Amino acid sequence: MNRLSAALIAYVALGVLTYLTISDSRIRGITFAILALFAVKSILRRKDVLHPDKTEDVESKDLAES
């Protein structure tokens, strides 16, 4: 199991615990939104690490040559 899968499973577990322990629907919704943002950030970060942007490499070479 890779780290992204473990992180997503952890977010789901936290979501279940949130659902079971927080009775106020407004606070529960805010908590779900925060967990969803972390999940999206994890997925986007993985894509960024696996497929780095080519233009950043060109820019860093230009700066290094200067």
C-alpha positions in Angstrom: 0.0 0.0 0.0 1.4 3.4 -0.9 1.3 6.6 1.1 -1.5 8.2 -0.9 -3.8 5.2 -0.2 -2.9 5.3 3.5 -3.6 9.0 3.6 -7.0 8.6 1.9 -7.9 5.8 4.2 -7.0 8.0 7.2 -9.2 10.8 5.8 -12.1 8.4 5.5 -11.6 7.1 9.0 -11.5 10.7 10.3 -14.7 11.4 8.4 -16.4 8.4 10.0 -15.3 9.5 13.4 -16.5 13.0 12.7 -19.9 11.7 11.7 -20.2 9.6 14.8 -18.9 12.1 17.3 -20.0 15.6 16.2 -23.8 16.1 16.5 -23.9 19.7 15.3 -24.5 19.6 11.6 -22.8 22.9 10.9 -19.6 22.0 12.6 -19.7 18.5 11.1 -20.0 20.0 7.6 -17.1 22.4 8.2 -15.0 19.4 9.4 -16.0 17.4 6.3 -15.0 20.3 4.1 -11.6 20.6 5.8 -11.0 16.9 5.4 -12.0 17.1 1.8 -9.5 19.9 1.2 -6.7 17.9 2.7 -7.6 14.9 0.5 -7.6 17.0 -2.6 -4.3 18.6 -1.6 -2.8 15.2 -1.1 -4.0 14.0 -4.5 -2.7 17.2 -6.3 0.6 17.0 -4.5 1.1 13.4 -5.6 0.4 14.4 -9.2 2.9 17.3 -8.9 5.6 15.0 -7.5 5.0 12.3 -10.2 4.7 14.8 -13.1 6.8 17.9 -12.4 6.2 20.9 -14.6 8.7 21.1 -17.5 8.7 25.0 -17.5 10.0 25.1 -13.9 13.0 23.1 -15.0 13.8 25.5 -17.8 13.4 28.5 -15.5 15.6 27.1 -12.9 18.3 26.3 -15.5 18.1 29.9 -16.8 18.5 31.3 -13.3 21.4 28.9 -12.6 23.3 30.0 -15.7 22.9 33.7 -14.8 
